[in-house]
């Protein structure tokens, strides 16, 4: 795994030292061990963990927008958030997830690796977005929801002038076209769609980068369940049809 991580990160413009590589290798080992009793990932071989989890997550650093106080919304087993913290130790990281078993796993990893500057939060994004409203320079999220829903879950966390990075797959442009109104309503403005190629594979993904240009209206995020059942675009269309 060492060679894949070191050379792959270098291709992404990131230089990992031996200590960081050892942390990632230990993280991978703990992921596989915990996965036997807690469902964390379908990816369990070293090469796939190194490429599809670690290098994939690190690609967000290549955008140049990961900085300062950072939160990973719906962090799962720590991707991309904890990988970003290992590769870029100067960020202050919050990991938020609604499932306590994932937070317990991440607590064990953070403790075992001796990582400082990580806050673990067991909470729904809808609740966290109100309690920690506009507190973060950077918000990241991967494989949580479609872009319309994800924008309502994530943009309330971002301070004005900060950035929301959504790591997306091949349908990124389609999702983005459907989410543009929601992003505008929530105070965001799309500034880039970054294509990230994953070293050692023929895989690539898109990172949608949204700048927070205005305060998010106080009615957002709405309560749990409403965000996914009645996305902002459909609310707007319903109002328009009634006129």
Secondary structure, DSSP 8 states (H G I E B T S, - for coil): -HHHHHHHHHHTT----HHHHHHHHHHHHHHHHHHTTS---S--SHHHIIIIIIIHHHGGGGGT---SEEEEET-TTTTTHHHHHHHSTTSEEEEEES-HHHHHHHHHHHHHHT--SEEEEES-HHHHHHHTTT-EEEEEEESSS-HHHHHHHHGGGEEEEEEEEEEE-TTHHHHHHHHHHHHHHTTEEEEEEEEEE-TTSS-EEEEEEEEE-S---TT-S--TTHHHHS-HHHHHHHHHHH-
